[in-house]
Amino acid sequence: MPLQRILEPEVMETPETAAAYDAMDFTAVNTAFCEDLAAVLPTVEQPLQVLDVGTGNGRILQMLHQRYPHWQLTGIDLSPAMLAIARHHSPQLNFIQGDAKALPFAAASFDVVISNSLVHHLADPQPALGEMLRVLRPQGILFIRDLCRPDTKAALQALVDQYAGQDTPEQRQLFADSLHAALTLMEMRELLRTLPQPPQQWQVTLTSDRHWTVVAQRE
């Protein structure tokens, strides 16, 4: 029987949980995210308006700022504990507390909307996806990456052992819970197909042994 989805809390509420997450080394994953994002953009030379939904500790925006200081970067997250860490790492960037399911921005405000590892926190990701598309400008790029739920408990445990084997028990459990809460590739494709206003062009592909990626363009 395929591994069933088990939800985890939507928000990392405590400073201790946020700190445990921040202590994990996602440098390679974040680097791949930034490089893959740049590869699908028509240009990186323009001063793009970029929104990171579910920015967490802000590490991806920090890396993008180092690479593209001319971009205008905004991060939004529901967790005050995570935002405190993000602001500590990158006090020069704009971080806002807010809900991905009701983004506090006007329609068509951003050239690029990104999100990393948010979808698996949401019981129903559809409202958040709709909001990301709403605030995206015409011809803008939506780039979402998240974990892909394995087929079996054994496969899940193998990923935990491989990628969090040297971490603390709490960090290993956080990773295992996230994998259990993640959507499969087919579930994510169905979610995009059934959006009330789906993007003009989109694709969902497996981009690692534990991630899928959405690249979409708004009409």
Phi, psi and omega in degrees: 000130180301150180296126181275153179286131175238115185291150171244170181303142181292328186236136169279095193276326188268147175302328181293316179293319178297319180293322178296319177294316183295332181285344178286145185268103178251022185303312182295318179295316181293323177297316178298320179302310183295321180290320179290325175298310181301327183291337182259357180275143177298328179207149171244000184276336181282156177283075186292144172269116187239132176245129176253110184267124188074048189294338178062234181278004174072013184295324180291317177296323177301316180291320178296322179296322178294325183275323185229072184296345180275351176285150175258110191251134176227135176242142178228140179207154181273343187266115175300326181295318178291321179295326177298320177292316180300316181292328176293317181291320188223072183295343181278350182264164185262110178243133185233139173275129180183167185264129179299337182276355178207071186295134184274049181227151177292158176301147175057047183265342190230144175283327184221133173238127181237160175202132180233120174061034173263319191304322184290347176276348189257126177300317176231101183287349188301314179300321179294319177297319177298321178293320178299319178290325180298318184274359179273135179288156174305136185071005177288164185251130172255126183228111183235133175229140178206172177292153177247124184294127179293167182282330187223162176297325179295319178293322177297313181296324179296321178293319178298315180297321184287318189255348179227019184298333181261004182273174178288161177304322179296318180292322176298319180293321177302316180293317179298317179297321180294318177298320180292330182272351186288159174271151172281169178301315182292322178297320180291321177298318179294323179298316179291322180297329186260010174297142178304323177229082183293157178294160182296313180228135178204155173211147176235122183226153171285126183242002170197184179286357182214011181227145161247160181224135173257129169237122184220157177230134179278149178300000000 
